[in-house]
């Protein structure tokens, strides 16, 4: 029973790790897979942020055409929705690292 439990858990862990790598390749702009454990995504400008978001949206829209697996998330007209809100006032307090958003 213990061996069966261990094998079952190992399959779940492998599935999660393999899917994480696949999704990184599909949705992270510029992801190469080199030094995967140390990979970090840095965004320095507004344009970098927009480029990354638009890349994810574009990849999502073409997912069924670019993936090898059966990845597709649109069901009965529902799909990716982006919610964007603008705030009127924001105040940053660098001394204690807080941000006050209206």
N, C-alpha and C positions, 0 to 999 in steps of 0.2 A: 504494500500500500504506500509506503514511504517513497519507494523508487518511482512508482506511478505518479505520485504527487509532484516529485521533483522534476520529472520529465515534462509533465503538463505545464508547470510553471516556467520551465525553460523555453517551451514553445511560445508561451505568451510573451515573455521577455524578448525573444528573437523577433516575433511579429512586430512588437512595438518599435524596436530599434530599427528594423528594416523599413518600416513605414515612415519613421521620423526622417531617415536619410532620404527616402524618396520624396517626401514633401519638401524638404530643404532644397533638393535639386529642382523641384517644380516651381516653388514659390519665392525663394530668396534670390533676388537679383545679384548676379555675380558669384553665386556659390559654386565653388570648384570641387569641394570635397577634400581638399588638401588640409591636413591638420584639423580634422573635423572636431575633435574635442576642444580645440582652442579657438574655433570659429566664432567670430562676433560680427555683428552687422552694425556699422557705424554710419550715422547720418549727421552731416555737418551743416547742411543748408536746407531751406524750405524746398528748393528744387530737388534735392536728394530725397527728401521725404515724399514729395509728389511723384517722382520717378519710381520709387519703390512701391508706392501704393498702386500706381497705374500698371506697373509690371505684374503685381499680384492679380489685379482685376483682369488684365489681358490673359494671363495664364489660366485663371479660373474659367474665363469665357471659352477658352479653347481646350479645356481639360480632356474632354472625350476624344479630341483629335490628336493630342500630343502624348498622352500617357499610354504605357504599354498594358497597364491593368485595366480593370473595369471601373475607373474612377469617373463619376459623373454625379453632380449634386443638384441638378435641376429636376424637380418633380412637380408635375401639374402646374406649370407656370410660375412656381416660386423659384427664386434664384438669389444671387448675391445682391444685397442691399447695403448701401453705404449711407450712414447717417452722419451729417456734418452739422455742427452747431458753432455759431460765432458768439463770443462773449464780449460784452461791452467794456468791462474794466478788469484789469488784472494788476496785481501788485506783488512784486517779489521782494522778499526780505532775505538777502544773502547772509546776514549775520546768523540767522538760525535755520536757514534752508527751507523756509516755508513759502508757499505761493497762495495768494488769496485771489480767487476767481469769482467774478460777479455771476 
